[in-house]
Amino acid sequence: MDPLTLGGVVALATILVLFSGVSVATGLLITAGGFLLAFDGMRSLELMPEIFFGKLNDFALLSIPMFIIMGAAISSTRAGADLYEALDRWLTRVPGGLVVSNLGACALFAAMSGSSPATCAAIGKMGVPEMRRRGYPDTVAAGSIAAGGTLGILIPPSVTMIVYGVATETSIGRLFLAGVVPGLMLVTLFMAWSIYATWASGNAKVLESRSFTWAQKIEILPRVGPFLAVIVGVLFVLYGGVATPSETAAVGALLCIGIAVVIYRLWNLPALWAILRDSTRESVMILFIIAAAGVFSYMLSSLFITQSIAAWITELDVNRWVLMAAINLFLLVAGFFLPPVAVILMAAPILLPVILAAGFDPYWFAVVLTINMEIGLISPPVGLNLYVINGIAPDIPLKTILRGSIPYVMCMVVAILILCVFPGLATGLPDLVMGPVL
């Protein structure tokens, strides 16, 4: 069978297996094993355990459980509530200030946790009820937090960036830097839309009815200190040449657990055990997907599917921006149905040679890919953040949450277009700090 035709059969079979309800990792293993057995015989199946465990033999993967511990430790305390309260006091007079406060809190929390669901849950538990209490429409209250939570996979440290780095053998430190400016740009676009939407509604003054004295505003500032200490500490250790990304993740995890224990008095051993238990569960899930995707990638390569697809796309006589538009559409659709980690592990090894052949920067592409995955987090049928918000406020229908998130999806599309026109927004900071890629 022609490799391209076989690739189509593999894609269809993978979709059917994943839609059957099995986990992503199990589905990838079933598909890979079935096609290897059918086209390569029993000999190839003997290699599967070696490939599976060999994919996990990467020092960079140690950073994943450490960054997950960071998010779990902070999520288990009142840290999100304190961060939310501090920003609310300072931005209460801004039209749509409460929404802006929530988005700012999401951005800072994302810089510590690297997890979208954790960011969404931690800020949403305070933000959604408070916005509804003050009269904000449910679409604004739910949609803004759902969108703000997606920043967790773009603003460093980002677990998805680590996975991309491992899958494509690119620098994780450079990937983190590439996400900084686009992440801030996306926060700015979210905030600008929130301010405009509140102003256009004509009831901004009613919504922002509370006021705080200067003493109350200053009194809350020390609560923000621990957050800034974690962010500065992680960035200094990573880019000051002190440690590798994996070692930096361990430093971040230690700082976050220290904040939870010392500042938020999390002395309870069962609570600390819950942090480690939940972090282990999520880490194992991600690592299981990584290992299974390694076997899946081996199957694609062994049957010459990857090479044939890359060669076919490269030989297409189309403008490279038309090619990029098609890739973005593919990533967008894939993100609707699969979690970001699975999409990256399945697509990045195939797309990277195509991206390089078309003259695109792999670090710039990592940012564009991540924003596409962010859109998937607030789009059905998977839309993980939509379900997180629905869990926080069960009386808000999913369609209302989705309707509220649509303007922020448009902001993400605008961000991708801006990055296409000004790619230096993603590549400039890494080149400045770490030097140009040779």
SEVEX-31911 format. One record per residue (C-alpha): x, y, z; residue in three letters. Coordinates in nm, 3 decimals, decimal comma. Layout:
<drentis>
X|Y|Z|ALA;
...
</drentis>
This chain:
<drentis>
0,000|0,000|0,000|MET;
0,120|0,351|-0,082|ASP;
0,258|0,523|0,232|PRO;
0,029|0,826|0,187|LEU;
-0,277|0,604|0,155|THR;
-0,161|0,405|0,452|LEU;
-0,122|0,731|0,644|GLY;
-0,487|0,810|0,576|GLY;
-0,590|0,466|0,700|VAL;
-0,380|0,513|1,015|VAL;
-0,535|0,855|1,079|ALA;
-0,889|0,717|1,040|LEU;
-0,813|0,418|1,262|ALA;
-0,658|0,642|1,529|THR;
-0,964|0,868|1,534|ILE;
-1,200|0,571|1,566|LEU;
-0,995|0,416|1,848|VAL;
-0,971|0,743|2,041|LEU;
-1,342|0,810|1,997|PHE;
-1,419|0,465|2,142|SER;
-1,357|0,608|2,488|GLY;
-1,017|0,461|2,571|VAL;
-0,748|0,690|2,709|SER;
-0,525|0,876|2,463|VAL;
-0,213|0,677|2,558|ALA;
-0,391|0,340|2,535|THR;
-0,546|0,436|2,202|GLY;
-0,208|0,530|2,055|LEU;
-0,056|0,200|2,172|LEU;
-0,344|-0,004|2,030|ILE;
-0,320|0,169|1,692|THR;
0,060|0,150|1,674|ALA;
0,069|-0,214|1,781|GLY;
-0,203|-0,316|1,536|GLY;
-0,037|-0,160|1,231|PHE;
0,309|-0,280|1,327|LEU;
0,175|-0,633|1,364|LEU;
-0,011|-0,614|1,032|ALA;
0,269|-0,467|0,821|PHE;
0,592|-0,553|1,002|ASP;
0,520|-0,881|1,176|GLY;
0,591|-0,999|1,528|MET;
0,951|-0,879|1,514|ARG;
0,848|-0,514|1,545|SER;
0,627|-0,584|1,847|LEU;
0,933|-0,706|2,034|GLU;
1,077|-0,356|2,004|LEU;
0,771|-0,181|2,150|MET;
0,870|-0,213|2,520|PRO;
1,220|-0,085|2,444|GLU;
1,082|0,213|2,250|ILE;
0,818|0,279|2,515|PHE;
1,062|0,302|2,805|PHE;
1,339|0,452|2,592|GLY;
1,116|0,751|2,517|LYS;
1,105|0,823|2,891|LEU;
1,484|0,810|2,920|ASN;
1,520|1,187|2,883|ASP;
1,652|1,411|3,159|PHE;
1,432|1,700|3,043|ALA;
1,120|1,501|3,134|LEU;
1,208|1,538|3,502|LEU;
1,088|1,897|3,481|SER;
0,728|1,791|3,409|ILE;
0,640|1,647|3,754|PRO;
0,830|1,933|3,922|MET;
0,631|2,204|3,743|PHE;
0,310|2,013|3,814|ILE;
0,400|2,011|4,184|ILE;
0,444|2,390|4,160|MET;
0,089|2,431|4,037|GLY;
-0,057|2,181|4,282|ALA;
0,114|2,342|4,582|ALA;
-0,008|2,691|4,494|ILE;
-0,357|2,568|4,403|SER;
-0,395|2,404|4,745|SER;
-0,362|2,737|4,932|THR;
-0,529|3,077|4,936|ARG;
-0,260|3,203|4,699|ALA;
-0,502|3,244|4,409|GLY;
-0,751|3,429|4,629|ALA;
-0,483|3,665|4,761|ASP;
-0,357|3,738|4,412|LEU;
-0,710|3,802|4,293|TYR;
-0,786|4,033|4,588|GLU;
-0,467|4,236|4,540|ALA;
-0,535|4,307|4,174|LEU;
-0,902|4,378|4,242|ASP;
-0,815|4,652|4,492|ARG;
-0,582|4,827|4,248|TRP;
-0,799|4,796|3,936|LEU;
-1,145|4,846|4,082|THR;
-1,185|5,192|3,918|ARG;
-1,095|5,068|3,570|VAL;
-1,396|4,997|3,344|PRO;
-1,428|4,622|3,357|GLY;
-1,165|4,628|3,631|GLY;
-1,283|4,305|3,795|LEU;
-1,249|4,115|3,467|VAL;
-0,907|4,273|3,412|VAL;
-0,810|4,172|3,766|SER;
-0,907|3,813|3,698|ASN;
-0,713|3,804|3,373|LEU;
-0,408|3,953|3,543|GLY;
-0,437|3,698|3,821|ALA;
-0,461|3,421|3,559|CYS;
-0,143|3,548|3,391|ALA;
0,056|3,556|3,716|LEU;
-0,080|3,224|3,833|PHE;
0,004|3,072|3,495|ALA;
0,363|3,189|3,537|ALA;
0,385|2,971|3,847|MET;
0,178|2,665|3,763|SER;
0,222|2,603|3,391|GLY;
-0,119|2,435|3,392|SER;
-0,438|2,567|3,232|SER;
-0,688|2,367|3,442|PRO;
-0,505|2,465|3,764|ALA;
-0,507|2,834|3,665|THR;
-0,871|2,820|3,562|CYS;
-0,980|2,648|3,884|ALA;
-0,771|2,857|4,126|ALA;
-0,878|3,197|3,994|ILE;
-1,227|3,090|3,888|GLY;
-1,328|2,978|4,238|LYS;
-1,302|3,341|4,352|MET;
-1,352|3,532|4,029|GLY;
-1,665|3,378|3,879|VAL;
-1,888|3,408|4,191|PRO;
-1,763|3,763|4,262|GLU;
-1,826|3,886|3,907|MET;
-2,175|3,738|3,911|ARG;
-2,243|3,895|4,251|ARG;
-2,149|4,239|4,117|ARG;
-2,379|4,207|3,818|GLY;
-2,150|4,097|3,538|TYR;
-2,328|3,881|3,277|PRO;
-2,264|3,509|3,306|ASP;
-2,103|3,511|2,961|THR;
-1,840|3,761|3,076|VAL;
-1,784|3,602|3,417|ALA;
-1,740|3,250|3,281|ALA;
-1,582|3,324|2,942|GLY;
-1,306|3,549|3,074|SER;
-1,184|3,296|3,331|ILE;
-1,205|3,008|3,084|ALA;
-0,993|3,207|2,839|ALA;
-0,758|3,339|3,107|GLY;
-0,691|2,985|3,220|GLY;
-0,552|2,894|2,878|THR;
-0,255|3,123|2,945|LEU;
-0,114|2,844|3,162|GLY;
0,020|2,656|2,859|ILE;
0,182|2,960|2,695|LEU;
0,334|3,175|2,969|ILE;
0,644|2,998|3,106|PRO;
0,694|2,763|3,271|PRO;
0,475|2,561|3,038|SER;
0,438|2,183|3,040|VAL;
0,333|2,185|2,673|THR;
0,650|2,376|2,580|MET;
0,854|2,109|2,760|ILE;
0,672|1,837|2,567|VAL;
0,733|2,023|2,238|TYR;
1,101|2,059|2,324|GLY;
1,133|1,687|2,398|VAL;
0,940|1,588|2,083|ALA;
1,140|1,815|1,850|THR;
1,474|1,817|2,037|GLU;
1,471|2,195|2,069|THR;
1,592|2,407|2,363|SER;
1,337|2,422|2,644|ILE;
1,493|2,739|2,784|GLY;
1,458|2,911|2,446|ARG;
1,099|2,786|2,415|LEU;
1,013|2,937|2,752|PHE;
1,156|3,273|2,645|LEU;
0,968|3,256|2,315|ALA;
0,638|3,238|2,504|GLY;
0,694|3,545|2,724|VAL;
0,615|3,834|2,486|VAL;
0,332|3,654|2,300|PRO;
0,186|3,558|2,638|GLY;
0,189|3,920|2,755|LEU;
0,045|4,028|2,419|MET;
-0,240|3,782|2,459|LEU;
-0,309|3,907|2,813|VAL;
-0,319|4,263|2,676|THR;
-0,564|4,165|2,401|LEU;
-0,787|3,988|2,654|PHE;
-0,783|4,291|2,884|MET;
-0,847|4,536|2,600|ALA;
-1,152|4,338|2,490|TRP;
-1,280|4,317|2,848|SER;
-1,249|4,694|2,899|ILE;
-1,417|4,765|2,566|TYR;
-1,701|4,518|2,628|ALA;
-1,770|4,667|2,971|THR;
-1,759|5,022|2,837|TRP;
-1,984|4,932|2,544|ALA;
-2,241|4,781|2,781|SER;
-2,288|5,126|2,936|GLY;
-2,302|5,004|3,297|ASN;
-1,934|5,012|3,394|ALA;
-1,996|5,244|3,689|LYS;
-2,262|5,015|3,829|VAL;
-2,041|4,711|3,800|LEU;
-1,742|4,872|3,974|GLU;
-1,920|4,996|4,286|SER;
-1,653|4,921|4,548|ARG;
-1,368|5,154|4,639|SER;
-1,053|5,110|4,847|PHE;
-0,833|5,356|5,034|THR;
-0,461|5,385|4,959|TRP;
-0,392|5,215|5,292|ALA;
-0,602|4,915|5,188|GLN;
-0,429|4,899|4,850|LYS;
-0,082|4,909|5,001|ILE;
-0,172|4,665|5,279|GLU;
-0,245|4,390|5,024|ILE;
0,084|4,424|4,833|LEU;
0,294|4,196|5,060|PRO;
0,062|3,910|4,966|ARG;
0,181|3,941|4,606|VAL;
0,545|3,917|4,715|GLY;
0,563|3,536|4,727|PRO;
0,432|3,511|4,370|PHE;
0,692|3,752|4,239|LEU;
0,962|3,573|4,441|ALA;
0,878|3,241|4,276|VAL;
0,872|3,389|3,926|ILE;
1,197|3,585|3,972|VAL;
1,363|3,288|4,142|GLY;
1,276|3,046|3,863|VAL;
1,381|3,291|3,588|LEU;
1,709|3,374|3,763|PHE;
1,805|3,011|3,813|VAL;
1,710|2,918|3,455|LEU;
1,859|3,212|3,263|TYR;
2,135|3,304|3,505|GLY;
2,323|2,992|3,405|GLY;
2,274|2,840|3,749|VAL;
2,082|2,527|3,652|ALA;
1,921|2,331|3,370|THR;
1,542|2,350|3,307|PRO;
1,490|2,026|3,500|SER;
1,689|2,153|3,798|GLU;
1,507|2,486|3,774|THR;
1,175|2,304|3,794|ALA;
1,291|2,140|4,116|ALA;
1,381|2,484|4,257|VAL;
1,036|2,616|4,160|GLY;
0,863|2,319|4,321|ALA;
1,064|2,370|4,640|LEU;
0,980|2,742|4,649|LEU;
0,608|2,676|4,599|CYS;
0,595|2,408|4,867|ILE;
0,786|2,647|5,095|GLY;
0,527|2,920|5,034|ILE;
0,245|2,673|5,102|ALA;
0,401|2,557|5,430|VAL;
0,556|2,879|5,569|VAL;
0,321|3,153|5,450|ILE;
-0,009|2,968|5,416|TYR;
0,051|2,736|5,713|ARG;
-0,006|2,416|5,518|LEU;
0,133|2,199|5,798|TRP;
-0,129|1,930|5,755|ASN;
0,045|1,610|5,640|LEU;
-0,266|1,474|5,461|PRO;
-0,284|1,801|5,261|ALA;
0,083|1,775|5,165|LEU;
0,031|1,412|5,072|TRP;
-0,264|1,514|4,852|ALA;
-0,038|1,756|4,664|ILE;
0,216|1,484|4,592|LEU;
-0,053|1,225|4,512|ARG;
-0,238|1,446|4,265|ASP;
0,087|1,565|4,107|SER;
0,204|1,206|4,064|THR;
-0,124|1,106|3,904|ARG;
-0,114|1,392|3,650|GLU;
0,258|1,340|3,581|SER;
0,212|0,969|3,514|VAL;
-0,075|1,046|3,276|MET;
0,140|1,290|3,076|ILE;
0,445|1,062|3,075|LEU;
0,229|0,768|2,968|PHE;
0,106|0,973|2,670|ILE;
0,466|1,072|2,586|ILE;
0,584|0,711|2,590|ALA;
0,285|0,589|2,388|ALA;
0,335|0,870|2,136|ALA;
0,696|0,757|2,100|GLY;
0,574|0,411|1,995|VAL;
0,317|0,571|1,763|PHE;
0,586|0,789|1,602|SER;
0,808|0,483|1,556|TYR;
0,522|0,309|1,378|MET;
0,471|0,606|1,144|LEU;
0,842|0,624|1,069|SER;
0,885|0,247|1,031|SER;
0,606|0,237|0,771|LEU;
0,754|0,547|0,594|PHE;
0,437|0,745|0,659|ILE;
0,612|1,039|0,828|THR;
0,875|1,071|0,556|GLN;
0,618|1,046|0,277|SER;
0,387|1,308|0,427|ILE;
0,676|1,549|0,484|ALA;
0,804|1,496|0,129|ALA;
0,456|1,538|-0,020|TRP;
0,389|1,863|0,165|ILE;
0,735|1,998|0,079|THR;
0,681|1,928|-0,290|GLU;
0,350|2,114|-0,301|LEU;
0,384|2,423|-0,516|ASP;
0,206|2,660|-0,279|VAL;
0,298|2,979|-0,101|ASN;
0,448|2,906|0,240|ARG;
0,182|3,117|0,411|TRP;
-0,090|2,912|0,245|VAL;
0,090|2,608|0,382|LEU;
0,102|2,766|0,728|MET;
-0,270|2,847|0,710|ALA;
-0,343|2,481|0,630|ALA;
-0,123|2,365|0,919|ILE;
-0,302|2,605|1,156|ASN;
-0,639|2,473|1,043|LEU;
-0,522|2,117|1,103|PHE;
-0,392|2,204|1,451|LEU;
-0,713|2,389|1,533|LEU;
-0,932|2,092|1,438|VAL;
-0,702|1,848|1,620|ALA;
-0,717|2,067|1,931|GLY;
-1,095|2,041|1,931|PHE;
-1,075|1,666|1,996|PHE;
-0,742|1,590|2,163|LEU;
-0,553|1,735|2,461|PRO;
-0,255|1,964|2,378|PRO;
0,009|1,711|2,487|VAL;
-0,130|1,444|2,252|ALA;
-0,152|1,682|1,955|VAL;
0,203|1,806|2,004|ILE;
0,351|1,458|2,039|LEU;
0,166|1,327|1,735|MET;
0,202|1,627|1,504|ALA;
0,528|1,802|1,593|ALA;
0,769|1,532|1,464|PRO;
0,581|1,525|1,130|ILE;
0,539|1,900|1,092|LEU;
0,884|2,015|1,207|LEU;
1,069|1,910|0,886|PRO;
0,798|2,081|0,682|VAL;
0,822|2,398|0,891|ILE;
1,199|2,410|0,855|LEU;
1,183|2,343|0,479|ALA;
0,936|2,631|0,441|ALA;
1,174|2,866|0,622|GLY;
0,981|2,909|0,947|PHE;
1,148|2,932|1,286|ASP;
1,074|2,624|1,505|PRO;
1,047|2,838|1,822|TYR;
0,807|3,080|1,656|TRP;
0,605|2,781|1,538|PHE;
0,596|2,643|1,893|ALA;
0,419|2,961|2,006|VAL;
0,171|2,951|1,717|VAL;
0,101|2,583|1,787|LEU;
0,047|2,655|2,158|THR;
-0,203|2,933|2,087|ILE;
-0,393|2,690|1,864|ASN;
-0,398|2,446|2,155|MET;
-0,530|2,726|2,379|GLU;
-0,824|2,769|2,144|ILE;
-0,894|2,397|2,175|GLY;
-0,908|2,429|2,554|LEU;
-1,215|2,653|2,528|ILE;
-1,379|2,486|2,228|SER;
-1,607|2,181|2,225|PRO;
-1,621|1,885|2,230|PRO;
-1,317|1,849|2,461|VAL;
-1,284|2,210|2,584|GLY;
-1,133|2,117|2,920|LEU;
-1,153|2,470|3,063|ASN;
-1,523|2,491|2,979|LEU;
-1,589|2,192|3,202|TYR;
-1,368|2,333|3,480|VAL;
-1,579|2,651|3,485|ILE;
-1,898|2,447|3,469|ASN;
-1,776|2,257|3,774|GLY;
-1,719|2,586|3,960|ILE;
-2,060|2,727|3,861|ALA;
-2,286|2,432|3,770|PRO;
-2,585|2,660|3,716|ASP;
-2,414|2,830|3,420|ILE;
-2,491|2,622|3,107|PRO;
-2,200|2,509|2,892|LEU;
-2,338|2,697|2,593|LYS;
-2,330|3,021|2,796|THR;
-1,967|2,960|2,892|ILE;
-1,883|2,885|2,529|LEU;
-2,061|3,199|2,406|ARG;
-1,864|3,407|2,655|GLY;
-1,532|3,259|2,544|SER;
-1,582|3,322|2,171|ILE;
-1,452|3,685|2,178|PRO;
-1,135|3,560|2,346|TYR;
-1,096|3,296|2,074|VAL;
-1,102|3,583|1,827|MET;
-0,831|3,754|2,032|CYS;
-0,618|3,441|1,996|MET;
-0,671|3,438|1,620|VAL;
-0,563|3,803|1,610|VAL;
-0,255|3,712|1,815|ALA;
-0,158|3,443|1,560|ILE;
-0,198|3,694|1,276|LEU;
0,018|3,949|1,461|ILE;
0,287|3,684|1,515|LEU;
0,279|3,604|1,143|CYS;
0,341|3,969|1,060|VAL;
0,589|4,027|1,344|PHE;
0,763|3,693|1,417|PRO;
1,024|3,880|1,618|GLY;
0,773|3,903|1,902|LEU;
0,842|3,532|1,963|ALA;
1,204|3,505|1,849|THR;
1,343|3,840|1,966|GLY;
1,373|3,768|2,341|LEU;
1,534|3,423|2,298|PRO;
1,787|3,569|2,052|ASP;
1,859|3,856|2,290|LEU;
1,912|3,639|2,599|VAL;
2,059|3,323|2,448|MET;
2,195|3,444|2,115|GLY;
2,071|3,368|1,762|PRO;
2,018|3,006|1,656|VAL;
2,310|2,897|1,439|LEU;
</drentis>
